Amino acid sequence: MNTDEQARELMVKNRLHEEHLQESMLNRSSQEVEQTANHTEEEKARELMAQERQNEEQIQESMLNRSSQEVGLSQ
């Protein structure tokens, strides 16, 4: 194998290595974006659940107050 062939082979190996590195970085970036999106969705779901729980508690409290008032009025 002459010097030109060795140089070409080395260039091909380097190019393949660079492509592999770029692909790995792209995959890692995609995973990070997906994880961030999932985390954001989970956080929104938690916030909505907390709001819903607060609304239910307010409704129950209102119903209890109304019932107490009605019982107090009927006595």
Rosetta blueprint (number, residue, H / E / L):
1 M L
2 N L
3 T H
4 D H
5 E H
6 Q H
7 A H
8 R H
9 E H
10 L H
11 M H
12 V H
13 K H
14 N H
15 R H
16 L H
17 H H
18 E H
19 E H
20 H H
21 L H
22 Q H
23 E H
24 S H
25 M H
26 L H
27 N H
28 R H
29 S H
30 S H
31 Q H
32 E H
33 V H
34 E H
35 Q H
36 T H
37 A H
38 N H
39 H H
40 T H
41 E H
42 E H
43 E H
44 K H
45 A H
46 R H
47 E H
48 L H
49 M H
50 A H
51 Q H
52 E H
53 R H
54 Q H
55 N H
56 E H
57 E H
58 Q H
59 I H
60 Q H
61 E H
62 S H
63 M H
64 L H
65 N H
66 R H
67 S H
68 S H
69 Q H
70 E H
71 V H
72 G H
73 L H
74 S H
75 Q L
